[in-house]
Amino acid sequence: EFEVIIGHANVIRYFFCRALQLSPEAWLRLCIFNCSLTYFTIRPTGTVSCRMLGDIGHLGYDHSTFSMHHGFKW
């Protein structure tokens, strides 16, 4: 079963910290590009792993943005 959640990067970072049982304040140290993909695996045993966080491999360099900056120069 797959569930797709589309949301603001702050929400995704918060979910990431909660799912991995990290301090909620840890999301402040994470950086996620716009239009990125995050992939979690939740097993029937209850263990959680993050397969990718903020992946932008599907975007070209000229289409990647973060905080109103284009590319990786921010």
C-alpha positions in Angstrom: 0.0 0.0 0.0 1.3 3.5 -0.9 0.1 6.8 0.4 1.1 10.1 -1.3 1.3 13.2 0.8 1.9 16.5 -0.8 2.9 19.3 1.5 5.2 22.1 2.5 8.8 21.2 3.3 8.4 22.1 6.9 5.6 19.5 7.3 7.7 16.8 5.5 10.7 17.6 7.7 8.5 17.4 10.8 7.0 14.0 9.7 10.5 12.8 9.0 11.6 13.6 12.6 8.5 12.1 14.2 8.7 8.9 12.1 12.3 8.3 13.0 11.7 9.3 16.6 14.0 12.3 16.5 13.5 15.5 18.4 11.0 17.7 16.6 13.5 20.5 16.7 15.9 18.5 14.5 13.9 19.5 11.4 15.5 22.9 11.6 18.8 21.3 10.6 17.4 19.7 7.5 17.2 21.3 4.1 14.7 20.2 1.4 14.5 21.5 -2.1 11.2 22.5 -3.7 9.4 19.7 -5.6 11.6 17.0 -3.9 10.6 13.4 -3.1 10.8 11.8 0.3 10.2 8.1 0.7 9.5 6.2 3.9 9.1 2.5 4.5 6.9 1.5 7.4 7.0 -2.2 8.1 4.3 -4.3 9.7 6.6 -4.6 12.8 6.4 -0.8 13.3 10.0 -0.1 12.3 10.5 2.9 10.0 13.2 3.8 7.6 13.7 6.7 5.3 14.7 5.6 1.8 15.2 9.2 0.6 14.7 12.7 1.9 14.4 15.7 -0.4 15.6 13.9 -3.6 15.5 16.1 -6.7 17.2 13.6 -9.1 14.1 13.8 -11.3 14.6 17.6 -11.9 17.2 19.3 -14.1 19.7 21.7 -12.6 17.8 24.7 -14.0 14.5 23.5 -12.4 15.8 23.0 -8.9 15.0 25.8 -6.4 15.4 26.4 -2.7 14.2 29.5 -0.8 13.8 31.5 -4.0 17.3 30.6 -5.2 17.8 28.6 -8.4 20.3 25.7 -8.7 22.7 24.8 -5.9 24.1 28.3 -5.2 22.3 29.4 -2.1 
